[in-house]
């Protein structure tokens, strides 16, 4: 299925040259934001936030306001018709009739793509469950471009909840598209990176290794990307507390790192980075959050000016086959076409990227 609108669902739907153009524009806006103050005058952005957010929501809102546009939307579905049982399709269809661009955050994997299927304006994925978070990735890429002066030849440590962490999923997929990047995945066995992300790294020419020790690899890193253990993604509090305090970055551990290593974090943090680390000049997570506003300004401008069409569903439906990922949007929104790529005994859900092994 091809949409008439230029959506951003997965950053990998666009070529790296497009990313680079967006990053260049973000850096120009960063250097002189006043030049873009009226670029979206008369335009309206709808924000559909089905789960809590501070930085992503506010940076999108601030980005649109700084471009001269206006905003509508909700940050709590209980205050909208969602509380009355309205499905995602109807909510998106209505709001896309009011707005020039929609930003959606949803707790269910594949929700942004599902919304884009029937939207009458561009849709931006602001995070869909533990699946993807492409605008955080753009934020991270702009941070690296400005602070490290390059996006290739880096050793990137990703630490924490790598299984549920949509930010590290998107980042690893994106950085694997630049040459000579190596990923060190630091997590417990229970929270290891999903196979489809490791496959994407390998397919892009990147390399990776896995470890359970943060201290053992600190001196190898150009970048340390910390993530919180995400309580909301666990089935029980017992499972969460069993993992909660496994990785905590402290000033003592920072002494093991190279002088030019930088620390990033998508925020919010809980206790995985202690407050004294904030005083280390290598701690860039607050600066990183501000870069997010500039790259989202660039993204809004780019999508509103683009005439590009987006291919949303490339595969096909298979008789009687449904995605067996219980967190996939196709279970919450049963009207959606159950579309898969792949062939023979391996199918991949087009919404959540979950693999489905078939037996014959």
C-alpha positions as MATLAB code, in Angstrom:
seq = 'XXXXXXXXXXXXXXXXXXXXXXXXXXXXXXXXXXXXXXXXXXXXXXXXXXXXXXXXXXXXXXXXXXXXXXXXXXXXXXXXXXXXXXXXXXXXXXXXXXXXXXXXXXXXXXXXXXXXXXXXXXXXXXXXXXXXXXXXXXXXXXXXXXXXXXXXXXXXXXXXXXXXXXXXXXXXXXXXXXXXXXXXXXXXXXXXXXXXXXXXXXXXXXXXXXXXXXXXXXXXXXXXXXXXXXXXXXXXXXXXXXXXXXXXXXXXXXXXXXXXXXXXXXXXXXXXXXXXXXXXXXXXXXXXXXXXXXXXXXXXXXXXXXXXXXXXXXXXXXXXXXXXXXXXXXXXXXXXXXXXXXXXXXXXXXXXXXXXXXXX';
ca = [
       0.000    0.000    0.000;
       1.311    3.435   -0.960;
       0.241    6.572    0.918;
       0.039    9.959   -0.779;
       1.829   11.537    2.192;
       5.469   11.640    3.399;
       5.213    9.843    6.755;
       8.081    9.112    9.143;
       7.340    5.715   10.669;
      10.753    4.065   10.523;
      13.889    6.042    9.739;
      15.063    3.160    7.558;
      12.211    3.876    5.143;
      14.376    6.752    3.884;
      17.867    6.671    2.367;
      20.845    7.834    4.393;
      21.188   10.818    2.061;
      17.768   12.001    3.289;
      18.864   11.648    6.918;
      22.004   13.636    6.193;
      19.996   16.432    4.576;
      17.743   16.556    7.622;
      20.747   16.656    9.975;
      22.312   19.469    7.952;
      19.055   21.440    8.204;
      18.847   20.756   11.935;
      22.356   22.110   12.398;
      21.496   25.235   10.383;
      18.433   25.845   12.547;
      20.557   25.294   15.664;
      22.995   27.949   14.471;
      20.336   30.528   13.524;
      16.795   29.625   14.686;
      15.441   33.124   14.047;
      15.691   32.547   10.284;
      12.980   29.879   10.540;
      10.612   31.641   12.943;
       7.717   31.957   10.473;
       8.336   28.925    8.296;
       5.154   27.136    9.453;
       2.875   30.141    9.889;
      -0.706   29.005    9.304;
       0.150   25.310    9.792;
      -1.293   23.119   12.527;
       0.158   20.026   14.216;
      -1.959   17.389   15.970;
      -0.293   15.528   18.846;
      -1.821   12.169   19.804;
       0.008   10.966   22.908;
      -1.485    7.706   24.171;
       1.204    7.333   26.850;
       3.156    9.741   29.078;
       5.928   11.903   27.649;
       7.804   15.028   28.659;
      10.700   15.645   26.265;
       9.240   14.189   23.077;
       5.873   15.854   23.461;
       7.182   19.232   24.595;
      10.008   19.330   22.063;
       7.553   18.663   19.223;
       5.185   21.315   20.538;
       8.015   23.798   21.032;
       9.403   22.997   17.589;
       6.086   23.795   15.905;
       5.560   26.961   17.932;
       9.105   28.173   17.166;
       8.362   27.639   13.478;
       5.304   29.872   13.785;
       2.678   27.104   13.726;
       0.007   26.030   16.215;
      -0.899   22.755   17.948;
      -3.941   20.692   18.955;
      -4.215   17.214   20.477;
      -4.214   15.268   23.717;
      -1.591   13.967   26.137;
      -3.965   11.642   27.981;
      -6.301    9.359   26.014;
      -8.728    9.283   28.962;
      -9.653   12.892   28.110;
     -10.478   12.008   24.487;
     -12.974    9.765   22.695;
     -10.439    6.957   23.044;
     -11.914    6.524   26.547;
     -15.285    5.845   24.894;
     -13.827    3.056   22.786;
     -12.924    4.935   19.603;
     -10.433    2.962   17.541;
      -7.107    4.268   16.281;
      -8.304    4.564   12.695;
     -11.223    6.844   13.559;
      -9.187    9.055   15.890;
      -6.440    9.458   13.285;
      -8.893   10.055   10.442;
     -10.682   12.812   12.334;
      -7.567   14.608   13.575;
      -5.848   14.373   10.177;
      -8.807   16.294    8.767;
      -7.995   19.153   11.146;
      -4.192   19.106   11.137;
      -1.398   19.472    8.575;
       0.790   16.909   10.343;
       0.194   14.370   13.132;
       2.648   13.247   15.804;
       1.666   10.023   17.552;
       3.055    8.174   20.559;
       1.435    4.878   21.438;
       2.249    1.971   23.786;
       1.624   -0.656   21.094;
       4.164   -1.714   18.465;
       3.158   -0.762   14.934;
       0.585    1.851   15.968;
       2.197    4.675   13.988;
       2.143    2.664   10.766;
      -1.462    1.659   11.454;
      -2.380    5.328   11.907;
      -0.652    6.320    8.691;
      -2.665    3.811    6.658;
      -5.730    6.046    6.692;
      -4.400    9.475    7.710;
      -5.010   12.432    5.427;
      -1.748   14.154    6.353;
       1.833   13.150    7.233;
       2.227   11.028   10.383;
       5.345   11.112   12.565;
       6.131    8.181   14.851;
       7.016    9.573   18.287;
       7.469    6.085   19.743;
       5.401    2.917   19.335;
       5.739    0.673   22.372;
       9.128   -1.001   22.632;
       9.454   -1.005   18.859;
      10.850    2.198   17.313;
      11.454    5.866   18.152;
      12.839    7.469   14.971;
      12.792   11.101   16.104;
      14.830   10.194   19.173;
      17.277    8.591   16.772;
      17.436   11.801   14.750;
      18.087   13.625   18.014;
      20.895   11.194   18.790;
      22.395   11.502   15.303;
      22.397   15.299   15.500;
      24.052   15.100   18.936;
      26.801   12.852   17.539;
      27.217   15.017   14.427;
      27.695   18.171   16.481;
      29.618   16.722   19.426;
      31.718   13.935   17.851;
      31.925   15.500   14.357;
      31.220   12.142   12.719;
      28.698    9.314   12.427;
      31.094    6.578   11.360;
      34.055    4.760   12.895;
      32.486    4.831   16.364;
      32.374    2.273   19.148;
      28.983    2.681   20.780;
      28.085    1.056   24.070;
      24.344    0.617   24.623;
      23.483   -0.309   28.190;
      20.366   -1.302   30.127;
      17.021   -2.500   28.857;
      17.981   -3.439   25.313;
      15.014   -5.747   24.844;
      12.305   -3.110   25.384;
      14.365   -0.018   24.536;
      12.914    1.444   21.334;
      15.487    4.249   21.428;
      18.437    1.852   21.204;
      16.627   -0.248   18.604;
      16.263    2.739   16.306;
      19.754    4.074   17.029;
      21.501    0.778   16.301;
      19.585    0.315   13.056;
      20.466    3.852   11.969;
      24.155    3.861   12.908;
      24.656    0.505   11.201;
      24.017    2.376    7.942;
      27.223    4.380    8.453;
      30.563    2.623    7.913;
      32.799    1.027   10.532;
      30.538    1.350   13.547;
      30.850   -1.253   16.308;
      28.213   -1.844   18.992;
      28.850   -3.222   22.454;
      25.546   -4.398   23.931;
      25.595   -4.333   27.721;
      22.648   -6.025   29.398;
      21.470   -8.983   31.416;
      20.533  -12.151   29.551;
      16.843  -11.361   30.083;
      17.119   -7.908   28.517;
      19.327   -8.667   25.505;
      18.868   -6.920   22.187;
      16.184   -8.541   19.967;
      17.445  -10.666   17.087;
      15.913   -8.470   14.395;
      18.032   -5.512   15.532;
      21.211   -7.590   15.554;
      20.322   -8.827   12.082;
      19.835   -5.239   10.919;
      23.282   -4.303   12.251;
      24.907   -7.203   10.416;
      22.969   -6.494    7.219;
      24.162   -2.877    7.323;
      27.802   -3.892    7.661;
      28.123   -3.073   11.357;
      29.547   -5.370   14.024;
      28.502   -6.088   17.581;
      29.394   -7.958   20.738;
      27.401   -8.690   23.890;
      28.481   -8.486   27.517;
      26.969   -8.270   30.991;
      29.748   -6.043   32.394;
      29.742   -2.271   31.933;
      33.062   -1.779   33.740;
      34.871   -4.222   31.462;
      34.201   -2.189   28.313;
      34.216    1.438   29.484;
      37.704    2.107   28.121;
      36.700    0.890   24.628;
      33.852    3.335   24.084;
      33.501    6.546   22.089;
      29.869    6.798   23.183;
      28.000    5.299   26.133;
      24.242    5.285   25.578;
      22.500    4.538   28.885;
      18.847    3.510   29.115;
      16.524    2.985   32.050;
      14.994   -0.339   32.941;
      11.446    0.293   31.729;
       9.022   -0.652   34.487;
       5.988   -0.147   32.241;
       7.166   -2.883   29.854;
       7.330   -5.636   32.513;
       4.538   -8.083   33.246;
       5.052   -7.836   37.029;
       6.829   -5.714   39.630;
       8.855   -8.766   40.680;
      10.364   -9.060   37.194;
      11.109   -5.320   37.145;
      12.815   -5.208   40.561;
      14.927   -8.228   39.619;
      16.531   -6.098   36.881;
      16.167   -2.550   38.204;
      19.569   -1.737   39.732;
      21.808   -3.867   37.541;
      23.537   -0.978   35.754;
      24.214    2.326   37.510;
      26.691    4.833   36.083;
      28.710    6.609   38.778;
      31.672    9.029   38.817;
      33.888    6.093   39.802;
      32.912    4.174   36.680;
      33.407    7.322   34.588;
      37.074    7.270   35.654;
      37.459    4.104   33.563;
      36.355    5.882   30.380;
      38.357    7.766   27.769;
      38.600   11.565   28.155;
      36.619   12.145   24.959;
      33.890    9.554   25.537;
      30.422   11.078   25.742;
      27.423    9.850   27.753;
      23.990    9.993   26.188;
      20.561    9.033   27.536;
      17.112    9.484   25.960;
      15.699   10.378   29.402;
      13.876   10.154   31.729;
      16.417    8.536   34.010;
      15.475    6.816   37.227;
      18.667    5.807   39.032;
      20.815    4.385   36.208;
      22.934    7.577   36.147;
      23.700    9.099   39.530;
      23.242   12.851   39.889;
      26.984   13.594   40.477;
      27.707   12.357   36.930;
      25.815   15.437   35.671;
      28.852   17.558   36.558;
      31.133   15.573   34.251;
      31.641   17.526   30.977;
      31.238   14.241   29.093;
      27.621   13.929   30.287;
      25.603   15.324   27.376;
      22.060   14.046   27.984;
      20.558   17.445   28.848;
      22.221   19.028   25.832;
      21.036   16.058   23.770;
      17.420   16.804   24.740;
      17.759   20.363   23.452;
      19.166   19.119   20.138;
      15.904   17.181   19.845;
      13.931   20.396   19.441;
      16.081   21.549   16.517;
      15.960   18.260   14.620;
      12.183   18.086   15.086;
      11.914   21.602   13.658;
      13.863   20.350   10.641;
      11.654   17.264   10.341;
       8.366   19.185   10.490;
       9.604   21.619    7.854;
      10.830   18.833    5.600;
       7.648   16.751    5.730;
       5.345   19.732    5.223;
       7.308   20.791    2.143;
       7.668   17.291    0.682;
       5.516   15.678   -2.004;
       7.074   12.269   -1.454;
       4.777    9.239   -1.252;
       5.350    6.533    1.377;
       5.099    2.801    0.794;
       3.582    1.545    4.034;
       2.793   -2.111    3.320;
       5.100   -3.975    0.946;
       4.134   -7.561    1.733;
       0.888   -9.483    1.628;
      -1.697  -11.207    3.786;
      -1.546  -14.964    4.293;
      -4.716  -16.966    4.807;
      -5.282  -17.597    8.501;
      -1.914  -16.145    9.602;
      -1.764  -13.499   12.345;
       1.192  -11.986   14.195;
       1.855  -13.902   17.420;
       3.445  -10.897   19.136;
       0.828  -10.019   21.754;
       2.115   -6.427   21.798;
       1.442   -5.906   18.072;
      -1.153   -3.310   17.064;
      -2.966   -5.869   14.903;
      -4.373   -7.457   18.064;
      -5.664   -4.185   19.522;
      -7.017   -3.026   16.144;
      -8.358   -6.229   14.508;
      -9.605   -4.502   11.319;
      -6.015   -3.941   10.154;
      -4.739   -6.037    7.220;
      -2.379   -8.707    8.581;
       0.498   -7.989    6.232;
       3.824   -9.852    6.232;
       7.042   -9.775    4.272;
       9.258  -12.815    3.905;
       8.623  -16.204    2.392;
       8.616  -19.954    2.949;
       8.829  -20.669    6.687;
       9.813  -17.181    7.888;
       7.408  -14.244    7.804;
       7.977  -10.776    9.301;
       5.074   -8.656   10.536;
       5.052   -5.304    8.756;
       3.807   -3.467   11.830;
       6.024   -4.685   14.676;
       8.863   -6.502   12.790;
       8.167   -9.663   14.793;
       9.318  -12.894   13.165;
       6.857  -15.678   12.642;
       8.199  -19.159   12.031;
       5.848  -21.410   10.089;
       5.773  -25.181   10.267;
       4.942  -27.318    7.254;
];
